[in-house]
Amino acid sequence: MQYGTKQQQGMTFLGMVIVVAAIVFLVVIGMKMVPSYVEFFGVKKVLNHIASDPNFNEMSKKEIMERFDKGANVGYVSVVKGSDLVIERNNTGNVVTIDYQVVKPIAANVSVQMDFHASTEK
C-alpha cells in the first residue's frame, strides 16, 4: 500500500564530492609512492645481477660496492650507494643486504614513510 511517496535513489552531490575527494587523495598518494617502489625494484635487480655472477662468493667488499654503484648508475638508482650495503660472509659465501627508508611528503606536514629491505640471501 503506497501513499504516493517516491523513494529517493542515487547519490547526493555532497556524497559524490566526498567520494571524488577520497579517490583524488588515493591517486596522489599512489603517484608519490610508485616511483619509490620502481627504484626499489631497480635496487633488487642490481643486487640479483651481482649475486648471479659466478665469482660473487670470491668478491671483496670493495668489488661488490663498485659493481653495485655501476649497476645503480645504469639502473637509475639514486637512493642508495654501494657504501650503504651491508656485506657479510657466511657458510655459503657473501650475503649483501640493504635496508633503507624513503619519506615522501604528501601535503603540508603529512608524509608517507616507506621501509625497504633487499638481500642476496635466498
Secondary structure, DSSP 8 states (H G I E B T S, - for coil): ---S-----S--HHHHHHHHHHHHHHHHHHHHHHHHHHHHHHHHHHHHHHHTSTTGGG--HHHHHHHHHHHHHHTT--S--GGG-EEEEETTEEEEEEEEEEEEEEETTEEEEEEEEEES--
